[in-house]
Amino acid sequence: MKVTFIYPDYFETQDVHVESQGRVYLGICYLSSFLKSGGHDVELIHLVRPIERDELIETVRRTAPDLVAFSATTMQFPKVRDISSWVKQEFDLPTICGGVHPTISPESALEHPGIDYICVGEGEEAFLEFCDALEKGEPLEEIPNIWGKAEGRIFKNEVRPLVEDLDTLPFPDRSIFDPVNFAPNQRQRLSMLASRGCPFNCSYCCNHLQKSIYPNSDKYVRFRSPENVIEEIEAVLSASDGIKQVRFDDDILTLDRAWFREFAALYEARVGLPFICNARVDLLNDEMVGSLKQAGCSAIAMGVESGNYKLRKEVLLRNMKDEKILKAFSMCHQHGIPTVSLNMVGFPHETLDMALDTVKMNSAIGPGMSQVTAVCPFPNTRLYQVCKEEGMLDESGGDAFDTLFSGKSELKLDKISRAQVNMICENFVLLIVMYRRLQGLPGPLSPVAVKGLDLFLKTRLVPSKTRDNILERWRCRLDWKYFIGVDY
């Protein structure tokens, strides 16, 4: 079988315009290596910009596929939906879509005429079995993980158990990605996955949904052996020139402390390149942070999400106290590890005061970089169900934006307006710097100044357009010395 993957890898919104991501996507790399191990051929069409129908059709024709495959997040699925329709209109070829979106919202993914089949859950074994059956002309209706359309009806199959030993999987096939398409900050970076899954059940995250579909869901969190991870890095470095940094895309690289100790020692001895990773504030201690620094960690990203404890606990289902957040970032600063804070604004029942708590938390922890997104509830998550039950979902159905970084809210919120969400997102860094300056004023001046800024941001006596214009002027004169420019 000749399988052609089509992977849209860019943002296209009213405010962001077109922004190429241009990076290796390891999900497709793993599928490619698994398919090739089964004797199939794979090619990738990596779309880093919008493409017209005729150009797309001609590109697909040149690859001469027997099957066209897509992988999609919820944000990118509208692009996949449109492109798959072009393919179906032009070619008599089967199409299949996998990834997070078909896993958490399979019915909506399969309802589109451009998609014949979907793969629910992890796809290596399922996709290989699917391609084998398709090549041999065998029935597809009973392959675990596969849903599809056959003779005017929809068939749905159970999900097979997770692969529990990740070391049994071949290394991901990076050769299908052409470095010409990489964004500048990706050309010297090696993306890695040392694990799969997350044990936590944050209401806004897809992990609790994905975990629930597997018969062995207790094995949802799996780590490759440290030796296996190091061997992959060494293999890539021996075949590549110019790699200067490793990025671990794991949800929480530091989840298993015993595993990390062994890994960090091997990494320091045999790789030694700077690396960036994700961690969770309530799982870090001083020993772990010291090991990160010793191993070469050059940046660590941690979710603050909201600076308001009540909101974190009751809406986000992240029961971590302020002290944990403050201590984790402080430990990283003490060990000289640059930090990235991850934040969201626009939750159900969030007030403007709560949103400002998130700004003030970032002011207190002093990250080298702060990312903020407007809340976008992904289909069928716990947060989505809350928004649905309380009539907060917009009629756009999630198609309005293809990036979380537009700063625009799609929700009909109860205690904070869309304009206020947008104001916080657009001025997030500016407000962090301003609150830090005011909090640093001597004596009684500090609390008075902070209350003055609070009043300016909240009062209805200042027209919103006037406030936006003032904030825009302040942004243009922003002093960036509080931020070190972490390349995350």
Residue pairs with C-beta under 8 A, 6 or more apart in sequence:
1 35
1 40
1 41
1 66
1 67
1 131
1 134
1 135
2 40
2 41
2 42
2 43
2 63
2 64
2 65
2 66
2 67
3 35
3 40
3 41
3 42
3 43
3 65
3 66
3 67
3 68
3 69
3 131
4 42
4 43
4 44
4 45
4 60
4 63
4 65
4 67
4 68
4 69
5 28
5 31
5 32
5 42
5 43
5 44
5 45
5 68
5 69
5 70
5 71
5 176
6 44
6 45
6 47
6 56
6 60
6 68
6 69
6 70
6 80
6 83
6 87
7 25
7 28
7 44
7 45
7 46
7 47
7 70
7 71
8 47
8 76
8 79
8 80
8 83
9 20
9 21
9 22
9 23
9 25
9 46
9 47
9 48
9 181
10 18
10 19
10 20
10 21
10 22
10 47
10 48
10 49
10 50
11 18
11 19
11 21
11 402
11 403
11 405
12 18
12 19
12 50
12 402
13 401
13 402
13 403
13 406
14 406
15 406
15 407
15 408
16 403
16 405
16 406
18 49
18 50
19 403
20 48
20 49
20 181
20 183
21 48
21 183
22 48
22 181
22 182
22 183
22 186
23 182
23 183
23 186
23 189
23 191
24 174
24 177
24 182
24 186
24 191
25 71
25 177
26 172
26 191
26 192
26 193
26 249
27 71
27 98
27 99
27 123
28 44
28 71
28 176
29 172
29 173
29 174
29 176
29 177
30 124
30 169
30 170
30 172
30 173
31 42
31 69
31 71
31 98
31 123
31 124
31 127
32 42
32 44
32 172
32 173
32 176
33 169
33 170
33 171
33 172
33 173
34 124
34 125
34 127
34 128
34 169
34 170
35 42
35 127
35 128
35 131
36 42
36 173
37 128
37 170
38 128
38 131
38 132
40 128
40 131
40 135
42 173
42 176
43 63
43 65
43 176
44 176
44 177
45 56
45 59
45 60
45 63
46 177
46 178
46 181
47 79
48 181
48 183
51 59
51 83
53 86
56 83
56 86
56 87
57 86
57 87
57 90
60 68
60 87
60 90
60 91
61 91
65 93
66 93
66 134
66 135
67 93
67 94
67 95
67 96
67 131
67 134
68 84
68 87
68 91
68 93
68 94
68 95
68 96
69 95
69 96
69 97
69 98
69 127
70 80
70 83
70 84
70 95
70 96
70 97
70 98
70 99
70 115
71 97
71 98
71 99
72 79
72 80
72 97
72 98
72 99
72 100
72 101
72 102
72 109
73 99
73 100
73 101
74 100
74 101
74 104
74 105
74 378
74 379
74 398
75 376
75 398
75 401
75 402
75 403
75 404
76 101
76 402
77 101
77 109
78 399
78 402
79 402
80 97
80 115
81 112
81 114
81 115
82 114
83 114
84 95
84 97
84 112
84 114
84 115
85 112
85 113
85 114
86 114
87 93
87 95
87 114
88 95
88 113
88 114
88 116
94 116
94 117
94 134
95 114
95 115
95 116
95 117
96 115
96 116
96 117
96 118
96 119
96 127
96 130
97 109
97 115
97 117
97 118
97 119
98 118
98 119
98 123
98 127
100 206
100 210
101 109
101 379
102 109
102 110
102 118
102 119
102 120
102 147
103 120
103 121
103 206
103 209
103 210
103 213
104 206
104 209
104 210
104 378
104 379
104 380
104 381
105 379
105 380
106 118
106 120
106 147
106 156
108 379
109 115
109 118
110 117
110 118
110 147
110 148
110 149
110 154
116 148
116 149
117 130
117 140
117 146
117 147
117 148
117 149
118 146
118 147
118 148
119 126
119 127
119 130
119 145
119 146
120 145
120 146
120 147
120 159
120 213
121 145
121 159
121 160
121 162
121 210
121 213
121 214
122 145
122 162
122 163
122 196
123 145
124 163
124 169
125 145
125 160
125 163
126 143
126 144
126 145
126 146
126 160
129 143
129 144
130 140
130 143
130 146
132 138
133 139
133 140
133 143
134 140
140 146
140 148
140 150
141 148
141 150
141 155
141 157
142 157
143 157
144 157
144 158
144 159
144 160
145 157
145 159
145 160
146 157
147 154
147 155
147 156
147 157
148 154
148 155
149 155
158 215
159 213
159 214
159 215
160 215
161 214
161 215
161 216
161 219
162 214
162 216
162 217
162 219
162 220
162 222
163 169
163 222
164 216
164 219
164 222
165 222
166 195
166 196
166 222
166 223
166 224
166 228
167 224
167 225
167 228
171 232
171 235
172 193
172 232
174 236
179 187
185 487
187 242
188 242
188 243
188 244
188 245
189 243
189 244
189 245
189 246
189 247
190 233
190 236
190 237
190 240
190 243
190 245
190 246
190 247
190 273
191 247
191 249
192 229
192 232
192 233
192 246
192 247
192 248
192 249
193 248
193 249
193 250
194 223
194 224
194 229
194 248
194 250
194 253
194 263
195 221
195 222
195 223
195 224
195 250
195 251
195 253
195 255
196 220
196 221
196 222
197 207
197 210
197 211
197 220
197 221
197 222
197 251
198 205
198 207
198 221
198 251
198 252
198 255
199 220
199 221
199 255
200 207
200 280
200 318
201 207
201 208
201 317
201 382
202 208
202 305
202 316
202 317
202 318
203 315
203 316
203 317
203 381
203 382
203 383
203 386
204 305
204 316
204 344
204 375
204 377
204 378
204 381
204 382
204 383
205 381
206 378
206 381
207 220
207 251
208 381
208 382
209 380
209 381
210 220
211 217
211 220
214 220
221 255
223 255
223 256
223 259
226 259
226 262
226 263
226 266
226 267
227 266
229 263
230 263
230 266
230 267
230 270
230 271
233 246
233 267
233 271
234 270
234 271
236 243
237 243
237 271
243 273
244 273
244 274
245 273
245 274
245 275
245 276
245 298
246 271
246 273
246 274
246 275
246 276
247 275
247 276
247 277
248 275
248 276
248 277
248 278
249 278
250 277
250 278
251 278
252 278
252 279
252 280
252 283
253 260
253 277
253 278
253 279
254 260
254 277
254 279
254 280
254 283
254 284
254 288
254 292
255 280
255 283
257 288
260 288
260 291
261 291
263 295
264 291
264 292
264 294
264 295
265 295
267 275
267 295
267 296
268 294
268 295
268 296
271 296
272 296
273 296
274 296
274 297
274 298
275 295
275 296
275 297
275 298
276 297
276 298
276 299
276 300
276 301
276 487
276 488
277 292
277 297
277 300
277 301
278 300
278 301
278 302
279 292
279 300
279 301
279 302
279 328
280 302
280 303
281 302
281 303
281 304
281 320
281 324
281 325
281 327
281 328
281 329
282 320
282 324
282 328
284 302
284 328
284 331
284 332
285 331
286 331
289 331
289 332
289 334
289 335
289 337
290 335
292 300
292 335
292 337
293 335
293 336
293 337
297 337
298 337
298 338
299 337
299 338
299 339
299 340
299 368
299 369
299 486
299 487
299 488
300 332
300 337
300 338
300 339
300 340
301 339
301 340
301 341
301 342
301 488
302 325
302 328
302 329
302 339
302 340
302 341
302 342
303 318
303 341
303 342
303 343
304 325
304 341
304 342
304 343
304 358
304 361
304 362
304 365
305 312
305 316
305 318
305 342
305 343
305 344
305 358
306 312
306 315
306 316
306 318
306 343
306 344
306 347
306 350
306 354
306 357
306 358
307 322
307 343
307 354
307 357
307 358
307 359
307 360
307 361
307 362
308 350
308 354
308 357
308 358
309 321
309 322
310 354
311 347
311 349
311 350
311 354
312 318
312 319
312 320
313 319
314 349
315 347
315 348
315 349
315 350
315 383
315 386
316 347
316 383
317 382
322 361
325 361
325 365
326 364
326 365
329 339
329 341
329 365
329 366
329 367
330 365
332 338
332 339
333 339
333 366
338 368
338 369
338 484
338 486
339 365
339 366
339 367
339 368
339 369
339 486
340 367
340 368
340 369
340 370
340 371
340 486
340 488
341 362
341 365
341 367
341 369
341 370
341 371
342 371
343 358
343 362
343 370
343 371
343 372
343 373
343 428
344 358
344 372
344 373
344 374
344 375
345 355
345 358
345 372
345 373
345 374
345 375
345 409
345 421
345 424
345 425
345 428
346 355
346 374
346 375
346 409
346 411
346 413
346 416
346 418
346 421
347 354
347 375
347 383
348 383
348 386
348 387
348 390
348 392
348 411
348 413
348 414
349 414
349 415
350 413
350 415
350 416
351 415
351 416
352 416
352 420
352 424
352 457
352 458
353 454
353 458
354 416
355 416
355 420
355 421
355 424
356 424
356 431
356 454
356 457
358 372
358 424
359 424
359 428
359 431
359 432
359 435
360 435
362 370
362 428
362 432
363 432
363 435
363 436
363 439
364 439
366 436
366 482
367 483
367 486
368 483
368 484
368 485
368 486
369 483
369 484
369 485
369 486
369 488
370 428
370 429
370 432
370 483
371 405
371 488
372 407
372 424
372 425
372 428
373 404
373 405
373 407
373 425
374 404
374 406
374 407
374 408
374 409
374 410
374 421
374 422
374 425
375 383
375 409
375 411
375 421
376 398
376 401
376 404
376 410
377 383
377 384
377 386
377 387
377 393
377 411
378 384
379 398
384 393
386 392
387 393
387 411
390 414
391 412
392 411
392 412
392 413
392 414
393 410
393 411
393 412
394 400
394 410
394 411
394 412
396 410
398 410
400 408
400 410
401 408
401 410
407 421
407 422
407 425
407 426
408 418
408 421
408 422
408 425
409 418
409 421
409 422
411 418
413 421
419 464
423 457
423 464
423 467
423 468
423 471
424 431
426 471
427 471
427 475
429 478
429 483
430 471
430 474
430 475
430 478
431 457
432 482
433 478
433 479
433 482
433 483
434 453
434 474
435 450
435 453
436 482
438 446
438 449
438 450
438 453
439 446
439 450
440 446
441 449
456 462
456 467
457 467
